[in-house]
Amino acid sequence: MANAGEQKIKDSAPLFDGISSEIIEEAEDLKNVTDDTEQENHSTKPFTISSYGADYTVDSLVKRFETGSFFVPPFQRSLVWNVKQASRFIESLLMGLPVPGIFVFREAQTNRHLIVDGQQRLRTLHAFYTGVFRGEEFRLLDVRNPWLGKTCKGLDNRDKLRLDDSIIHTTIFRQEEPENNIDSIYEVFERINSGGIKLSDQEIRVCVNFGPFTELLKTLNENLKWRELYGTKSVRLKDQELILRFLALSYDFENYSRPMRVFLNRFMEKNKLVNKENSESYSKRFETTITFIADALGRRAFRPERSLNTAVYDATMVGISERLHTGPVNDKNAFVSAYDKLLADEKFRDAYTRSTADEEKVKLRIGLAKSAFANVK
């Protein structure tokens, strides 16, 4: 393995995995959710990133993938290549052709390497070496002789050695400045994925911060009352992002500043290794709040019109959560009346329809919601 000298970079060259029609078919129609924070401008501040290149042999990459030193968070899409695409990649290596490199982020605390770009290539290699592709025997299809129909074990010794010793260049990077966050990895994820099916903000958060907190969000997302209100699970994790949004605004509201996406990034980072006590507190607050709202409002909750409005959602959730924290609400009709009056308030309407991530708009609508529900008995 040969290392090049370290260098400072401010951007990465995009290297793209192949995208199949199966991913395109999975793209979620978000027309039922209104969220203008998705139009926020992303950060343009510079980063100081250290990167170096490493040439790994295929067999060493497969070993690192198996041991988890090079890892893909469980959330990430599994193999999206079909067997012909995967076979053509293996064929390229057997022919000695150059293939795109991979891009990984080195975690400072663990020294594990998060695969930012190249997971389809690594998953394909692992599948070929283990002999199983999507639950079936992996035989090469649509390739030249003498490899057509061969499994990894079926390759002759010369071809197997050529595959083992094939080199795939790896770019390894870490953020050095600023030291108090890892914003660069969000930017790298977004830019590298911009050539295919772009990852959503929440998909990136789950990749970067995989751990107990992401598992908590996944568990809370199974809540039956929440599923009644939101509807079908979001393949782009929008429903999990809304749970995160509620928790962040409930527990860290005093630190809110736009853009909303960065505020949510920070909360995920701080809670990546959430302890049992906080996890139980988060769960209880979300489940108590969503159960009350579902029972009182049903499917019209958070929908001033036809679609679920995320600004109405966060204000309503935080507002009634504060009230429930002081004790149960016995008169659901009084809450419904207060909710309807809140939606009719012109100031509230302005706060949930325009520039909804602005600090003053967030504080205004949540303040109005807290006031509206404070005296509900």
C-alpha positions in Angstrom: 0.0 0.0 0.0 1.6 3.3 -1.1 0.7 6.6 0.5 1.0 9.9 -1.2 2.0 13.0 0.8 -0.7 14.7 2.7 -2.3 17.7 1.1 -4.8 20.4 2.0 -8.0 20.5 0.0 -11.2 22.6 0.1 -13.3 20.4 -2.2 -13.4 16.9 -3.4 -13.5 15.5 -7.0 -16.8 13.8 -7.4 -16.6 10.0 -8.0 -19.9 8.4 -8.6 -21.3 5.0 -8.2 -23.6 3.7 -10.9 -27.3 4.4 -10.3 -29.9 1.9 -11.4 -33.5 2.5 -12.3 -34.4 0.7 -9.0 -33.2 3.8 -7.1 -35.1 6.1 -9.3 -38.2 4.1 -8.7 -37.7 4.6 -5.0 -37.6 8.4 -5.1 -40.2 9.6 -2.8 -42.9 12.1 -3.8 -42.8 14.7 -1.1 -45.7 16.7 -2.4 -47.6 15.8 0.8 -45.1 17.6 3.0 -44.6 21.4 2.9 -41.2 22.5 4.2 -39.5 25.6 2.8 -36.4 25.0 4.9 -35.4 22.6 2.2 -34.7 25.7 0.0 -32.2 27.1 2.5 -28.8 28.1 1.2 -26.0 25.8 2.4 -22.9 27.0 4.2 -20.1 28.5 2.0 -17.5 28.9 4.8 -14.1 27.3 4.0 -12.8 24.2 5.7 -9.3 22.9 6.3 -9.3 19.2 5.4 -6.3 16.8 5.4 -6.4 14.1 2.8 -4.1 11.5 1.5 -4.3 8.7 -1.0 -3.8 5.1 -0.3 -3.6 2.2 -2.9 -5.4 -0.8 -1.5 -5.5 -4.2 -3.1 -9.0 -5.7 -3.6 -8.5 -8.5 -1.1 -7.4 -6.1 1.6 -10.4 -3.9 0.9 -12.7 -6.9 1.2 -11.1 -7.8 4.5 -11.4 -4.2 5.8 -15.1 -4.2 4.8 -15.8 -7.5 6.6 -14.1 -6.3 9.8 -15.9 -3.0 9.8 -12.8 -0.8 9.6 -14.3 0.4 6.4 -18.0 0.6 7.1 -21.3 1.6 5.6 -24.0 2.6 8.2 -26.9 0.1 8.1 -29.2 2.8 7.0 -27.4 3.3 3.7 -28.9 1.8 0.6 -27.8 -1.8 0.0 -26.7 -3.0 -3.4 -28.6 -1.1 -6.1 -26.5 -2.4 -9.0 -28.1 -5.3 -10.8 -26.0 -8.4 -11.3 -25.0 -7.3 -14.8 -23.6 -4.0 -13.6 -21.8 -5.8 -10.7 -20.4 -8.4 -13.1 -19.1 -5.7 -15.5 -17.3 -4.1 -12.5 -15.6 -7.4 -11.6 -14.8 -7.9 -15.3 -13.0 -4.5 -15.5 -10.7 -5.6 -12.6 -10.0 -9.0 -14.2 -9.1 -7.2 -17.5 -6.8 -4.9 -15.6 -8.8 -1.8 -16.5 -8.7 1.3 -14.2 -11.8 1.7 -12.0 -13.0 4.8 -10.0 -11.5 5.1 -6.5 -13.4 5.3 -3.3 -13.7 8.1 -0.8 -13.7 7.7 3.0 -13.9 9.9 6.1 -11.7 8.8 9.0 -13.4 9.1 12.3 -11.2 10.9 14.8 -12.3 9.0 17.9 -12.4 5.4 16.5 -10.1 5.6 13.4 -12.8 3.7 11.5 -13.4 4.8 8.0 -16.9 5.8 6.9 -17.4 5.1 3.2 -18.6 8.3 1.6 -18.4 7.2 -2.0 -17.8 3.8 -3.4 -20.1 1.6 -1.3 -21.6 -0.1 -4.4 -18.1 -1.1 -5.5 -17.1 -2.4 -2.1 -20.5 -4.2 -1.6 -20.0 -5.8 -5.1 -16.5 -7.0 -4.3 -17.7 -8.4 -0.9 -20.6 -10.2 -2.6 -18.4 -11.7 -5.3 -15.9 -13.0 -2.7 -18.6 -14.5 -0.5 -20.4 -15.8 -3.6 -23.8 -14.4 -2.8 -25.5 -11.5 -4.6 -28.9 -10.5 -3.2 -29.5 -13.9 -1.8 -28.5 -15.9 -4.9 -25.2 -17.4 -6.1 -23.1 -14.7 -7.7 -22.1 -15.8 -11.2 -20.7 -13.3 -13.7 -23.2 -12.3 -16.4 -22.8 -10.3 -19.6 -19.0 -10.5 -19.5 -16.4 -11.9 -21.8 -15.1 -15.5 -21.9 -13.4 -17.1 -20.0 -15.3 -15.4 -17.1 -18.9 -15.8 -18.2 -20.8 -17.8 -15.6 -17.9 -18.0 -13.2 -18.1 -17.6 -9.5 -15.2 -16.2 -7.5 -14.2 -19.8 -6.4 -14.5 -20.9 -10.0 -11.9 -18.5 -11.3 -8.6 -20.1 -12.2 -5.6 -19.3 -10.0 -4.1 -16.7 -12.3 -7.4 -14.7 -12.5 -8.0 -15.0 -8.8 -4.6 -13.6 -8.0 -5.0 -10.8 -10.6 -8.3 -9.9 -8.9 -6.8 -10.1 -5.3 -3.9 -7.9 -6.3 -5.9 -5.3 -8.3 -5.5 -1.8 -6.9 -8.3 0.6 -6.0 -7.2 4.0 -5.1 -8.7 5.4 -1.8 -8.9 9.0 -0.8 -9.0 9.3 3.0 -9.9 12.7 4.5 -10.5 14.3 7.9 -11.5 17.8 8.9 -9.0 19.7 10.9 -10.6 23.1 11.1 -13.0 24.2 12.4 -12.4 21.9 15.4 -15.8 22.1 17.0 -17.9 20.5 14.3 -17.7 18.2 11.3 -19.6 20.3 8.8 -17.2 19.4 5.9 -18.5 15.8 5.8 -22.0 17.0 5.2 -20.8 19.1 2.3 -18.7 16.2 0.9 -21.7 13.8 1.1 -23.9 16.3 -0.7 -21.5 17.2 -3.5 -20.4 13.6 -4.2 -24.0 12.4 -4.4 -25.2 15.3 -6.6 -24.4 13.4 -9.7 -27.0 10.7 -9.0 -29.8 10.3 -6.6 -29.0 13.1 -4.1 -29.0 12.0 -0.5 -31.5 13.9 1.7 -30.2 15.9 4.7 -31.5 13.3 7.1 -29.9 10.4 5.1 -26.6 12.2 5.5 -27.1 12.8 9.2 -27.8 9.2 9.8 -24.6 8.2 7.8 -22.4 10.7 9.7 -23.8 10.1 13.2 -24.8 6.5 13.2 -25.2 5.2 16.7 -27.7 5.0 19.6 -29.5 8.2 18.6 -30.1 7.2 15.1 -31.5 3.9 16.4 -33.8 5.9 18.8 -35.2 7.9 15.9 -35.8 4.7 14.0 -37.6 3.2 16.9 -39.7 6.3 17.5 -40.6 6.4 13.8 -42.4 3.0 14.4 -44.8 4.6 16.8 -48.3 3.7 15.6 -49.9 7.1 16.4 -47.1 8.9 14.5 -47.6 6.5 11.5 -51.4 7.4 11.6 -50.6 11.1 11.4 -47.6 11.0 8.9 -48.7 8.2 6.7 -46.5 5.8 4.7 -42.9 5.7 5.8 -40.6 8.1 4.0 -37.9 6.3 2.0 -35.9 9.5 2.3 -36.3 9.6 6.1 -38.4 12.8 6.1 -40.5 11.4 8.9 -37.4 10.7 11.0 -36.2 14.2 10.4 -39.4 15.6 11.7 -39.0 13.6 15.0 -35.4 15.0 15.2 -36.8 18.5 14.6 -39.3 18.2 17.5 -36.6 16.9 19.9 -34.1 19.6 18.9 -36.6 22.4 19.2 -37.8 21.0 22.5 -34.5 20.5 24.2 -32.2 23.0 22.5 -34.4 25.8 21.4 -32.3 28.5 23.1 -29.4 27.6 20.7 -31.5 27.8 17.6 -30.1 29.8 14.6 -30.6 29.4 11.0 -30.1 27.5 8.8 -32.4 24.8 10.3 -30.4 22.0 8.6 -27.2 23.0 10.5 -29.1 23.3 13.8 -30.4 19.8 13.3 -26.9 18.6 12.3 -25.6 19.9 15.6 -28.3 18.3 17.7 -27.6 14.9 16.0 -23.8 15.3 16.6 -24.3 16.2 20.3 -26.6 13.2 20.8 -24.9 10.6 18.7 -24.0 8.5 21.8 -27.2 9.5 23.7 -27.3 7.9 27.2 -30.1 5.9 28.6 -31.5 8.7 30.7 -31.8 11.2 27.9 -33.0 8.5 25.5 -35.9 7.7 27.8 -36.7 11.4 28.3 -36.8 12.0 24.5 -39.0 8.9 23.9 -41.5 9.8 26.6 -41.8 13.4 25.4 -42.3 12.5 21.8 -44.7 9.5 22.5 -46.8 11.5 25.0 -47.1 14.4 22.6 -47.9 12.5 19.4 -50.4 10.3 21.2 -52.3 13.3 22.5 -52.4 15.1 19.2 -53.4 12.0 17.3 -56.3 11.3 19.6 -57.4 15.0 19.6 -56.9 16.0 15.9 -56.5 12.8 13.9 -55.2 13.1 10.3 -55.9 16.9 10.1 -53.1 17.5 12.5 -50.4 19.8 11.1 -52.3 20.2 7.9 -53.6 23.8 7.5 -54.4 22.8 4.0 -53.9 19.4 2.3 -50.2 18.8 3.0 -48.4 18.4 6.3 -46.8 21.7 7.1 -43.5 21.3 9.0 -43.7 24.7 10.6 -47.2 24.1 11.9 -45.9 20.7 13.0 -43.0 22.0 15.0 -44.9 24.8 16.7 -47.9 22.5 17.6 -45.7 19.7 18.9 -43.4 22.0 21.0 -46.4 24.1 22.2 -48.5 21.2 23.5 -45.5 19.3 24.7 -44.7 22.2 27.0 -48.3 22.1 28.3 -48.3 18.3 28.8 -45.0 18.6 30.7 -46.9 20.3 33.5 -49.7 17.7 33.7 -52.4 16.0 31.6 -54.9 17.8 29.5 -58.4 16.5 30.2 -60.4 18.7 27.8 -59.4 17.7 24.3 -62.1 19.9 22.8 -60.5 22.9 24.5 -57.3 22.0 22.8 -58.9 21.6 19.4 -60.5 25.0 19.8 -57.2 26.5 20.8 -55.5 24.8 17.8 -58.1 26.1 15.3 -57.8 29.6 16.8 -54.0 29.4 16.5 -54.2 28.5 12.8 -56.6 31.4 12.2 -54.1 33.9 13.7 -52.6 36.0 11.0 -49.2 36.4 12.8 -49.0 32.6 13.1 -50.0 32.1 9.5 -47.2 34.4 8.4 -44.7 32.5 10.6 -45.5 29.2 9.0 -45.8 30.2 5.4 -42.8 32.5 4.7 -39.1 32.3 5.6 -40.0 29.6 8.2 -36.4 29.0 9.3 -35.7 32.6 10.2 -34.9 32.9 13.9 -37.7 35.4 14.5 -40.3 33.3 12.6 -39.3 30.2 14.5 -39.5 32.0 17.9 -42.7 33.7 17.0 -44.7 30.7 16.0 -43.5 28.5 18.8 -44.1 31.3 21.3 -47.7 31.7 19.9 -48.3 28.0 20.2 -47.1 27.8 23.7 -49.3 30.7 24.7 -52.3 29.2 22.8 -52.1 25.9 24.7 -50.8 27.1 28.1 -54.2 27.5 29.7 -55.9 24.4 28.2 -57.2 22.4 31.1 
